[in-house]
């Protein structure tokens, strides 16, 4: 029913538990459904930052090996085999995009907070960056306990700021992608935390129109 009602210029967020293969099979079935309906689409990936889109283009053009591509984009521990079919599904229909904040900036926010960023680092954030709501902050506090145990209030605030920068940058880059190709649907592949229960990525997308 979602696919029957979606229109070009909209965003479809399909979340995941990163290491659950069933979730990635479901994501691929969504893309197959869009293809069957003759709806053009691009796919935005949480795990690749927006400064690496030239690397994606080179890889998709067959001008870079998979090994060198993964090294160039700083791919983490989650198997790339879960995501490669999603990237390849865009061929002839749209493009794969990196939409996230560079990991080094997220790490800096976690360590020094937004106030500690240099002007050059802050320039990589949306100029109208906004923090998430109180409900989202409560979820971040709970999640922070799985990222190294109990945090003091100052460190919890920095973690909250980093997660919000993660979400708002993805939303900002999504809007830019739709502006470039308004005749497409943009499918965003993102972790469950950023999509669930409000306050995260969907709310930031709504705030950006």
PAPA-491405 format. One record per residue: chain; residue number from 1; x, y, z of N, C-alpha, C in turn. Coordinates in Angstrom, 2 decimals. Layout:
{'A' NUM {X Y Z} {X Y Z} {X Y Z}},
...
END
This chain:
{'A' 1 {0.84 -1.21 0.00} {0.00 0.00 0.00} {0.87 1.26 0.00}},
{'A' 2 {2.02 1.21 0.67} {2.93 2.36 0.65} {3.40 2.65 -0.77}},
{'A' 3 {3.82 1.60 -1.47} {4.35 1.80 -2.82} {3.28 2.27 -3.78}},
{'A' 4 {2.04 1.82 -3.61} {0.96 2.22 -4.50} {0.65 3.71 -4.37}},
{'A' 5 {0.96 4.28 -3.21} {0.60 5.68 -2.96} {1.77 6.65 -3.06}},
{'A' 6 {2.99 6.15 -3.22} {4.14 7.05 -3.24} {4.24 7.75 -4.58}},
{'A' 7 {4.73 8.99 -4.54} {4.81 9.82 -5.74} {6.23 10.39 -5.89}},
{'A' 8 {6.63 10.69 -7.12} {7.94 11.33 -7.32} {8.06 12.59 -6.47}},
{'A' 9 {9.25 12.81 -5.95} {9.50 13.96 -5.09} {9.32 13.67 -3.62}},
{'A' 10 {8.94 12.43 -3.30} {8.78 12.04 -1.91} {9.98 11.22 -1.43}},
{'A' 11 {10.09 11.12 -0.11} {11.14 10.32 0.52} {10.50 9.10 1.16}},
{'A' 12 {11.10 7.95 0.96} {10.66 6.71 1.59} {11.79 6.22 2.49}},
{'A' 13 {11.56 6.21 3.79} {12.56 5.77 4.75} {12.32 4.30 5.07}},
{'A' 14 {13.33 3.47 4.80} {13.24 2.03 5.08} {14.35 1.70 6.07}},
{'A' 15 {13.96 1.44 7.31} {14.97 1.28 8.35} {15.41 -0.18 8.48}},
{'A' 16 {16.35 -0.39 9.39} {16.98 -1.71 9.49} {17.66 -1.87 10.84}},
{'A' 17 {17.79 -3.13 11.23} {18.82 -3.52 12.18} {20.00 -3.89 11.30}},
{'A' 18 {21.11 -3.20 11.44} {22.16 -3.22 10.43} {22.63 -4.62 10.04}},
{'A' 19 {22.71 -5.53 11.02} {23.29 -6.84 10.73} {22.22 -7.92 10.52}},
{'A' 20 {20.96 -7.51 10.29} {19.88 -8.48 10.09} {19.61 -8.62 8.59}},
{'A' 21 {20.00 -9.75 8.03} {19.88 -9.95 6.59} {18.43 -9.86 6.11}},
{'A' 22 {17.49 -10.29 6.95} {16.08 -10.22 6.55} {15.65 -8.79 6.26}},
{'A' 23 {16.18 -7.85 7.02} {15.83 -6.45 6.80} {16.34 -5.98 5.44}},
{'A' 24 {17.51 -6.43 5.06} {18.08 -6.01 3.78} {17.34 -6.67 2.61}},
{'A' 25 {16.86 -7.87 2.81} {16.03 -8.51 1.79} {14.74 -7.73 1.61}},
{'A' 26 {14.18 -7.28 2.71} {12.97 -6.46 2.65} {13.23 -5.15 1.90}},
{'A' 27 {14.37 -4.53 2.16} {14.70 -3.28 1.47} {14.80 -3.51 -0.04}},
{'A' 28 {15.42 -4.62 -0.42} {15.56 -4.91 -1.84} {14.19 -5.15 -2.48}},
{'A' 29 {13.28 -5.76 -1.72} {11.94 -5.99 -2.26} {11.19 -4.68 -2.46}},
{'A' 30 {11.46 -3.69 -1.61} {10.87 -2.36 -1.79} {11.35 -1.75 -3.11}},
{'A' 31 {12.65 -1.86 -3.36} {13.20 -1.30 -4.60} {12.66 -2.05 -5.82}},
{'A' 32 {12.51 -3.36 -5.68} {11.93 -4.15 -6.77} {10.49 -3.73 -7.03}},
{'A' 33 {9.76 -3.41 -5.96} {8.39 -2.95 -6.12} {8.31 -1.62 -6.85}},
{'A' 34 {9.22 -0.70 -6.53} {9.25 0.59 -7.24} {9.59 0.38 -8.71}},
{'A' 35 {10.52 -0.54 -8.97} {10.90 -0.83 -10.35} {9.71 -1.38 -11.13}},
{'A' 36 {8.97 -2.28 -10.53} {7.79 -2.88 -11.17} {6.74 -1.82 -11.49}},
{'A' 37 {6.62 -0.83 -10.62} {5.66 0.25 -10.83} {6.19 1.34 -11.77}},
{'A' 38 {7.40 1.11 -12.30} {8.05 2.07 -13.22} {8.25 3.44 -12.56}},
{'A' 39 {8.59 3.42 -11.27} {8.90 4.63 -10.53} {10.42 4.76 -10.43}},
{'A' 40 {10.95 5.87 -10.94} {12.39 6.10 -10.85} {12.75 6.42 -9.39}},
{'A' 41 {13.92 5.94 -8.96} {14.32 6.16 -7.57} {15.84 6.22 -7.44}},
{'A' 42 {16.27 6.96 -6.44} {17.65 6.92 -5.98} {17.65 6.42 -4.55}},
{'A' 43 {18.82 6.02 -4.06} {18.91 5.46 -2.72} {19.98 6.21 -1.93}},
{'A' 44 {19.60 6.73 -0.77} {20.53 7.41 0.12} {20.95 6.49 1.25}},
{'A' 45 {22.24 6.46 1.56} {22.79 5.52 2.53} {23.34 6.24 3.76}},
{'A' 46 {22.89 5.80 4.93} {23.41 6.31 6.19} {24.91 6.05 6.32}},
{'A' 47 {25.36 4.90 5.84} {26.73 4.46 6.10} {27.79 5.11 5.20}},
{'A' 48 {27.38 6.03 4.31} {28.36 6.72 3.47} {28.12 8.21 3.61}},
{'A' 49 {29.17 8.98 3.86} {28.96 10.41 4.06} {28.94 11.15 2.73}},
{'A' 50 {28.35 12.33 2.75} {28.09 13.05 1.51} {29.35 13.54 0.81}},
{'A' 51 {30.47 13.57 1.49} {31.71 14.00 0.84} {32.32 12.87 -0.02}},
{'A' 52 {31.73 11.68 0.02} {32.28 10.53 -0.69} {31.48 10.18 -1.96}},
{'A' 53 {30.63 11.07 -2.42} {29.79 10.72 -3.57} {30.59 10.56 -4.87}},
{'A' 54 {31.70 11.25 -4.98} {32.56 11.01 -6.15} {33.11 9.59 -6.15}},
{'A' 55 {33.39 9.06 -4.97} {33.87 7.68 -4.86} {32.77 6.71 -5.30}},
{'A' 56 {31.53 6.99 -4.92} {30.42 6.15 -5.35} {30.30 6.17 -6.87}},
{'A' 57 {30.38 7.36 -7.47} {30.27 7.47 -8.93} {31.36 6.68 -9.62}},
{'A' 58 {32.57 6.76 -9.10} {33.70 6.04 -9.71} {33.49 4.53 -9.61}},
{'A' 59 {33.03 4.08 -8.45} {32.77 2.65 -8.25} {31.64 2.15 -9.15}},
{'A' 60 {30.56 2.91 -9.22} {29.42 2.49 -10.04} {29.76 2.48 -11.52}},
{'A' 61 {30.73 3.30 -11.92} {31.16 3.34 -13.32} {32.15 2.22 -13.64}},
{'A' 62 {32.50 1.40 -12.65} {33.42 0.30 -12.87} {34.87 0.72 -12.93}},
{'A' 63 {35.17 1.91 -12.41} {36.53 2.46 -12.49} {37.30 2.29 -11.18}},
{'A' 64 {36.71 1.57 -10.25} {37.34 1.36 -8.95} {36.95 -0.02 -8.44}},
{'A' 65 {37.91 -0.72 -7.88} {37.59 -2.04 -7.33} {36.74 -1.89 -6.07}},
{'A' 66 {36.06 -2.96 -5.72} {35.26 -2.93 -4.50} {36.13 -2.69 -3.27}},
{'A' 67 {37.27 -3.33 -3.26} {38.18 -3.18 -2.12} {38.63 -1.74 -1.94}},
{'A' 68 {39.03 -1.11 -3.04} {39.51 0.27 -2.92} {38.36 1.23 -2.62}},
{'A' 69 {37.17 0.93 -3.14} {36.00 1.75 -2.84} {35.68 1.73 -1.36}},
{'A' 70 {35.64 0.53 -0.79} {35.30 0.40 0.63} {36.33 1.10 1.51}},
{'A' 71 {37.58 1.02 1.12} {38.63 1.72 1.87} {38.46 3.23 1.75}},
{'A' 72 {38.13 3.69 0.54} {38.01 5.12 0.29} {36.86 5.75 1.07}},
{'A' 73 {35.77 5.00 1.23} {34.61 5.56 1.94} {34.63 5.24 3.43}},
{'A' 74 {35.66 4.52 3.89} {35.78 4.20 5.30} {34.69 3.25 5.78}},
{'A' 75 {34.39 2.23 4.96} {33.32 1.30 5.32} {33.63 0.60 6.63}},
{'A' 76 {32.60 0.38 7.44} {32.79 -0.22 8.76} {32.70 -1.73 8.74}},
{'A' 77 {32.17 -2.31 9.82} {32.21 -3.76 10.00} {31.00 -4.49 9.42}},
{'A' 78 {29.90 -3.78 9.15} {28.71 -4.43 8.60} {29.01 -4.91 7.18}},
{'A' 79 {28.69 -6.18 6.85} {29.05 -6.70 5.52} {28.49 -5.86 4.38}},
{'A' 80 {29.34 -5.49 3.46} {28.93 -4.71 2.30} {27.96 -5.49 1.41}},
{'A' 81 {28.00 -6.83 1.50} {27.10 -7.64 0.67} {25.64 -7.35 0.96}},
{'A' 82 {25.34 -6.78 2.11} {23.96 -6.40 2.42} {23.53 -5.16 1.63}},
{'A' 83 {24.49 -4.32 1.28} {24.18 -3.03 0.69} {24.47 -2.94 -0.81}},
{'A' 84 {25.38 -3.77 -1.28} {25.73 -3.72 -2.71} {24.51 -3.92 -3.61}},
{'A' 85 {23.63 -4.91 -3.35} {22.47 -5.06 -4.23} {21.56 -3.83 -4.23}},
{'A' 86 {21.50 -3.11 -3.12} {20.68 -1.90 -3.05} {21.28 -0.79 -3.91}},
{'A' 87 {22.60 -0.71 -3.94} {23.26 0.27 -4.79} {23.04 -0.08 -6.26}},
{'A' 88 {23.22 -1.37 -6.59} {23.12 -1.78 -7.98} {21.68 -1.69 -8.51}},
{'A' 89 {20.71 -1.73 -7.62} {19.30 -1.64 -8.04} {18.97 -0.27 -8.64}},
{'A' 90 {19.82 0.73 -8.40} {19.55 2.07 -8.93} {19.97 2.23 -10.39}},
{'A' 91 {20.73 1.29 -10.92} {21.28 1.43 -12.27} {20.14 1.60 -13.28}},
{'A' 92 {20.22 2.65 -14.08} {19.21 2.93 -15.08} {17.98 3.64 -14.55}},
{'A' 93 {17.91 3.83 -13.24} {16.74 4.44 -12.62} {17.07 5.69 -11.82}},
{'A' 94 {18.26 5.73 -11.24} {18.68 6.85 -10.39} {20.11 6.66 -9.96}},
{'A' 95 {20.41 7.04 -8.72} {21.78 7.02 -8.25} {21.84 6.60 -6.78}},
{'A' 96 {22.93 5.98 -6.35} {23.18 5.82 -4.92} {23.86 7.08 -4.38}},
{'A' 97 {23.47 7.49 -3.19} {24.02 8.69 -2.57} {24.56 8.38 -1.18}},
{'A' 98 {25.65 9.01 -0.82} {26.02 9.12 0.58} {25.36 10.37 1.12}},
{'A' 99 {24.67 10.28 2.25} {23.92 11.44 2.75} {24.30 11.82 4.18}},
{'A' 100 {25.23 11.10 4.77} {25.50 11.34 6.19} {26.63 12.33 6.41}},
{'A' 101 {26.76 12.72 7.66} {27.85 13.55 8.13} {29.14 12.72 8.14}},
{'A' 102 {30.29 13.32 7.78} {31.54 12.58 7.92} {31.72 12.06 9.35}},
{'A' 103 {32.15 10.82 9.47} {32.29 10.19 10.78} {33.22 10.99 11.69}},
{'A' 104 {34.25 11.59 11.12} {35.20 12.34 11.95} {34.52 13.54 12.61}},
{'A' 105 {33.50 14.13 11.94} {32.80 15.26 12.53} {31.87 14.78 13.63}},
{'A' 106 {31.17 13.67 13.39} {30.32 13.10 14.43} {31.15 12.75 15.67}},
{'A' 107 {32.33 12.18 15.44} {33.21 11.83 16.56} {33.68 13.07 17.31}},
{'A' 108 {33.96 14.13 16.55} {34.39 15.38 17.20} {33.28 15.95 18.07}},
{'A' 109 {32.04 15.90 17.57} {30.92 16.41 18.38} {30.78 15.58 19.64}},
{'A' 110 {30.93 14.27 19.51} {30.84 13.38 20.67} {31.91 13.72 21.70}},
{'A' 111 {33.06 14.15 21.23} {34.18 14.43 22.13} {34.17 15.86 22.69}},
{'A' 112 {33.82 16.85 21.85} {33.94 18.25 22.28} {32.62 19.01 22.24}},
{'A' 113 {31.56 18.39 21.70} {30.28 19.07 21.60} {30.24 20.04 20.42}},
{'A' 114 {29.05 20.52 20.10} {28.90 21.47 19.00} {29.74 22.72 19.24}},
{'A' 115 {29.80 23.14 20.50} {30.53 24.38 20.82} {32.02 24.26 20.57}},
{'A' 116 {32.54 23.03 20.54} {33.97 22.84 20.36} {34.41 22.69 18.92}},
{'A' 117 {33.48 22.70 17.98} {33.84 22.55 16.57} {34.55 23.80 16.05}},
{'A' 118 {35.49 23.58 15.14} {36.10 24.71 14.44} {35.11 25.22 13.39}},
{'A' 119 {35.36 26.39 12.85} {34.47 26.95 11.81} {34.46 26.05 10.57}},
{'A' 120 {35.59 25.44 10.26} {35.66 24.55 9.10} {34.83 23.29 9.34}},
{'A' 121 {34.87 22.78 10.55} {34.08 21.59 10.89} {32.58 21.91 10.89}},
{'A' 122 {32.24 23.06 11.45} {30.83 23.45 11.51} {30.27 23.68 10.10}},
{'A' 123 {31.14 24.06 9.16} {30.69 24.31 7.78} {30.16 23.04 7.11}},
{'A' 124 {30.51 21.88 7.64} {30.02 20.62 7.07} {28.61 20.27 7.56}},
{'A' 125 {28.12 21.02 8.56} {26.75 20.84 9.04} {25.81 21.75 8.26}},
{'A' 126 {24.51 21.41 8.20} {23.55 22.35 7.61} {23.61 23.69 8.35}},
{'A' 127 {23.51 24.78 7.61} {23.62 26.10 8.23} {22.49 26.35 9.23}},
{'A' 128 {21.34 25.72 9.02} {20.19 25.90 9.91} {19.98 24.65 10.76}},
{'A' 129 {21.07 24.04 11.17} {21.03 22.83 11.99} {20.18 23.04 13.24}},
{'A' 130 {19.40 22.01 13.58} {18.57 22.08 14.79} {18.67 20.77 15.55}},
{'A' 131 {18.59 20.85 16.86} {18.58 19.66 17.70} {17.20 19.00 17.67}},
{'A' 132 {17.17 17.70 18.01} {15.92 16.97 18.09} {15.10 17.37 19.31}},
{'A' 133 {13.89 16.81 19.38} {12.98 17.20 20.46} {13.29 16.44 21.76}},
{'A' 134 {12.51 16.75 22.80} {12.77 16.18 24.13} {12.58 14.67 24.15}},
{'A' 135 {11.59 14.18 23.40} {11.37 12.73 23.34} {12.54 12.01 22.71}},
{'A' 136 {13.11 12.62 21.68} {14.27 12.02 21.02} {15.46 12.02 21.98}},
{'A' 137 {15.59 13.08 22.74} {16.71 13.14 23.69} {16.59 12.03 24.72}},
{'A' 138 {15.38 11.73 25.17} {15.19 10.65 26.13} {15.65 9.32 25.54}},
{'A' 139 {15.34 9.09 24.28} {15.77 7.85 23.63} {17.28 7.80 23.48}},
{'A' 140 {17.88 8.95 23.20} {19.34 9.01 23.09} {19.99 8.67 24.43}},
{'A' 141 {19.40 9.15 25.52} {19.94 8.86 26.84} {19.95 7.35 27.09}},
{'A' 142 {18.85 6.69 26.72} {18.77 5.24 26.87} {19.81 4.56 25.98}},
{'A' 143 {19.91 5.01 24.73} {20.86 4.41 23.79} {22.30 4.62 24.21}},
{'A' 144 {22.56 5.74 24.87} {23.94 6.05 25.25} {24.51 5.01 26.20}},
{'A' 145 {23.64 4.32 26.94} {24.10 3.32 27.89} {24.68 2.09 27.19}},
{'A' 146 {24.32 1.92 25.90} {24.90 0.82 25.13} {26.15 1.24 24.38}},
{'A' 147 {26.55 2.50 24.56} {27.76 3.02 23.92} {28.81 3.34 24.97}},
{'A' 148 {29.04 2.41 25.85} {30.11 2.61 26.82} {29.63 2.79 28.24}},
{'A' 149 {28.39 2.40 28.52} {27.91 2.49 29.90} {27.34 3.85 30.23}},
{'A' 150 {27.11 4.09 31.51} {26.49 5.33 31.98} {27.40 6.51 31.67}},
{'A' 151 {26.80 7.57 31.08} {27.54 8.78 30.78} {27.14 9.88 31.75}},
{'A' 152 {28.06 10.80 32.03} {27.70 11.95 32.84} {26.84 12.90 31.98}},
{'A' 153 {26.14 13.86 32.59} {25.24 14.74 31.83} {25.91 15.47 30.67}},
{'A' 154 {27.15 15.92 30.86} {27.85 16.63 29.79} {28.11 15.71 28.60}},
{'A' 155 {28.55 14.50 28.86} {28.83 13.56 27.78} {27.54 13.12 27.09}},
{'A' 156 {26.46 12.96 27.86} {25.16 12.61 27.28} {24.70 13.70 26.33}},
{'A' 157 {24.89 14.96 26.71} {24.50 16.07 25.84} {25.30 16.06 24.55}},
{'A' 158 {26.58 15.77 24.63} {27.41 15.71 23.42} {26.97 14.56 22.52}},
{'A' 159 {26.63 13.42 23.12} {26.13 12.29 22.34} {24.82 12.66 21.64}},
{'A' 160 {23.94 13.34 22.35} {22.68 13.82 21.78} {22.95 14.75 20.60}},
{'A' 161 {23.86 15.67 20.76} {24.19 16.60 19.68} {24.75 15.87 18.46}},
{'A' 162 {25.58 14.85 18.70} {26.16 14.09 17.59} {25.07 13.33 16.82}},
{'A' 163 {24.13 12.72 17.55} {23.05 11.99 16.90} {22.15 12.93 16.11}},
{'A' 164 {21.90 14.11 16.65} {21.07 15.09 15.94} {21.76 15.60 14.69}},
{'A' 165 {23.07 15.79 14.77} {23.83 16.20 13.59} {23.77 15.14 12.51}},
{'A' 166 {23.82 13.87 12.94} {23.69 12.72 12.04} {22.37 12.81 11.28}},
{'A' 167 {21.26 12.99 12.03} {19.92 13.03 11.43} {19.71 14.24 10.54}},
{'A' 168 {20.07 15.41 11.05} {19.76 16.63 10.31} {20.60 16.74 9.04}},
{'A' 169 {21.82 16.24 9.08} {22.63 16.24 7.86} {22.02 15.32 6.82}},
{'A' 170 {21.56 14.14 7.23} {20.91 13.24 6.28} {19.67 13.89 5.67}},
{'A' 171 {18.88 14.58 6.49} {17.69 15.25 5.98} {18.06 16.36 5.00}},
{'A' 172 {19.07 17.14 5.34} {19.52 18.23 4.48} {20.01 17.71 3.13}},
{'A' 173 {20.81 16.65 3.16} {21.33 16.08 1.92} {20.21 15.42 1.10}},
{'A' 174 {19.21 14.86 1.78} {18.07 14.28 1.08} {17.31 15.35 0.30}},
{'A' 175 {17.09 16.49 0.93} {16.39 17.59 0.27} {17.19 18.07 -0.95}},
{'A' 176 {18.51 18.14 -0.82} {19.35 18.53 -1.97} {19.21 17.52 -3.10}},
{'A' 177 {19.21 16.22 -2.78} {19.07 15.19 -3.80} {17.74 15.30 -4.52}},
{'A' 178 {16.67 15.54 -3.77} {15.35 15.70 -4.39} {15.30 16.95 -5.26}},
{'A' 179 {16.02 17.99 -4.85} {16.09 19.19 -5.67} {16.78 18.93 -7.01}},
{'A' 180 {17.79 18.07 -7.00} {18.50 17.73 -8.23} {17.64 16.86 -9.15}},
{'A' 181 {16.84 15.97 -8.56} {16.05 15.01 -9.34} {14.63 14.92 -8.78}},
{'A' 182 {13.81 15.95 -9.02} {12.47 15.99 -8.43} {11.50 14.96 -9.02}},
{'A' 183 {11.88 14.33 -10.13} {11.02 13.32 -10.75} {11.25 11.92 -10.18}},
{'A' 184 {12.06 11.84 -9.13} {12.37 10.54 -8.53} {11.84 10.45 -7.10}},
{'A' 185 {11.75 9.23 -6.60} {11.57 8.96 -5.18} {12.96 8.75 -4.59}},
{'A' 186 {13.21 9.28 -3.42} {14.46 9.01 -2.72} {14.19 8.02 -1.60}},
{'A' 187 {14.79 6.85 -1.69} {14.69 5.83 -0.66} {15.89 5.97 0.27}},
{'A' 188 {15.66 6.13 1.54} {16.76 6.27 2.50} {16.88 4.99 3.32}},
{'A' 189 {18.08 4.43 3.34} {18.39 3.22 4.10} {19.11 3.66 5.38}},
{'A' 190 {18.48 3.39 6.53} {18.99 3.96 7.78} {18.67 3.02 8.94}},
{'A' 191 {19.44 3.11 10.00} {19.20 2.29 11.18} {17.88 2.60 11.86}},
{'A' 192 {17.32 1.59 12.52} {16.02 1.73 13.17} {15.95 2.93 14.11}},
{'A' 193 {17.01 3.15 14.89} {16.97 4.20 15.90} {16.61 5.55 15.28}},
{'A' 194 {17.14 5.82 14.10} {16.96 7.13 13.46} {15.57 7.30 12.85}},
{'A' 195 {14.84 6.19 12.73} {13.52 6.25 12.09} {12.38 6.06 13.07}},
{'A' 196 {12.62 5.40 14.19} {11.55 5.01 15.11} {11.03 6.16 15.96}},
{'A' 197 {9.73 6.13 16.24} {9.11 6.85 17.37} {9.18 8.37 17.32}},
{'A' 198 {9.60 8.96 16.23} {9.62 10.41 16.13} {10.88 11.04 16.70}},
{'A' 199 {11.13 12.27 16.27} {12.26 13.04 16.78} {13.53 12.90 15.97}},
{'A' 200 {13.63 11.86 15.14} {14.84 11.60 14.38} {14.72 12.05 12.93}},
{'A' 201 {15.17 11.20 12.02} {15.25 11.57 10.61} {13.90 11.97 10.01}},
{'A' 202 {12.82 11.19 10.18} {11.55 11.62 9.57} {11.10 13.01 10.02}},
{'A' 203 {11.27 13.31 11.29} {10.90 14.65 11.77} {11.76 15.72 11.15}},
{'A' 204 {13.05 15.44 10.97} {13.94 16.42 10.35} {13.58 16.62 8.87}},
{'A' 205 {13.17 15.54 8.20} {12.71 15.66 6.81} {11.46 16.53 6.72}},
{'A' 206 {10.52 16.30 7.64} {9.29 17.09 7.65} {9.61 18.57 7.91}},
{'A' 207 {10.54 18.81 8.83} {10.91 20.20 9.15} {11.52 20.91 7.94}},
{'A' 208 {12.12 20.13 7.06} {12.74 20.71 5.86} {11.80 20.68 4.64}},
{'A' 209 {10.55 20.35 4.90} {9.54 20.43 3.83} {9.41 19.20 2.99}},
END
